[in-house]
Amino acid sequence: MDLSLLETLNGYAARHDSFFEDPLRFVTLEAPVLFIVLLATLFLASGKLASRNARHGVVAAGLSAALALGIAQVVNHLWARPRPYVAHPGDVHGRGDDVGRA
């Protein structure tokens, strides 16, 4: 299933290089930071900084994110398997030394 999904998405990316691949590269590399900045901006702009409940909510959200990341890492180590683009490097469009780098 992984390989067929890789082939489907990779084939689409090969045919629509700048339309499909560039926005996805941006999302995977930059969006997490921009999302955190956006949330912080909205939190500060709404004047919730003085609210005790809002501060507790921010701490709870941060702890939830850290817990989710920790669980994902544990599952990753328990069920380690090569990703399809690693297991089949010759089948991947654009696979080269720049993979994983901006």
N, C-alpha and C positions, 0 to 999 in steps of 0.2 A: 504494500500500500504506500509506504514512504517513497519508493522509487517512482511509482506511477504518478503520485502527486508532484514530486520533484520534476518529472518529465513534463507534466502538464504546465506547471507554473513557469518552468524554465523555458519551454517552447514559446509561451506567450511573451515572456520577457525578451527573448531573442528577437521576436518579430516587432515588438513595441519598445525598443530600447529606452529612449528618452522619456516616453510618455508613462511607462510603467515602472521601470527600474530606478530612475532618478528619484521620484518621490518616495519610493520604498527605502532606498538607501538613506534619504534624509530622515525618515521616520525611525529607522533602526539606529541611526547614529546620533541624531540631535534631539528628537522629540522628547525623550525622558527628561532631559535638562530643561527644555522649554516648558514642559508640563509642570514641573516643580516651580519654575519661575512664575508661570501663570497662576497656579494655585496660591503661591505666596502673595502675589500682587492682588488677587481678588480678596484674600483674607485681610490684608492690610487696608485696601481701599474701602472695604465695607465697614471699617471701624470696629472690628471684632476683637482687636488686640487686647482691649481692656476687659473683655468678657472672660470670666473664669471657665465657663463651659466651653467656649470656643478654644481656649488654650488646651483644655483637656482633650477636646476632639482632635486637635492637631497632634498631640502626643499619642493618642490612641491610633490615629491613622499611620503615624510613623512606626509605631510598634507593630501594627498589623502588617505593614509592608515588609518590615524586617523579618517577622515571623514567616510570612509567605516566601520570602527569598530563602530563608533557612530551610524550610520544608522542601522547596524545589531543589536545593543543593543536596539534601539527604536522599531524595528520590533519584536524582541524577547519579549519585554514587552507588545506590543500591541496584539500579537498572541501567548500568552503563552499556551503551552501544554506540557505534559510530553513526554520525549523522549521514544522511544519504549523499550529501555533497562531498563528504570525506570518503565514504565507501565507494563512490562511483565518480571520481574526479574528472574522468574523460567525458562524462555525459553532461557536464555543467557549462552553460553559456557564461563567458566572462570569468571563468575560474582561472586565477593566476595569483601572482604575488600580492596583488592589491586586495585580495579578499580579507575582510576583517579590519581593514584600515580605511580611514577617511580618504 
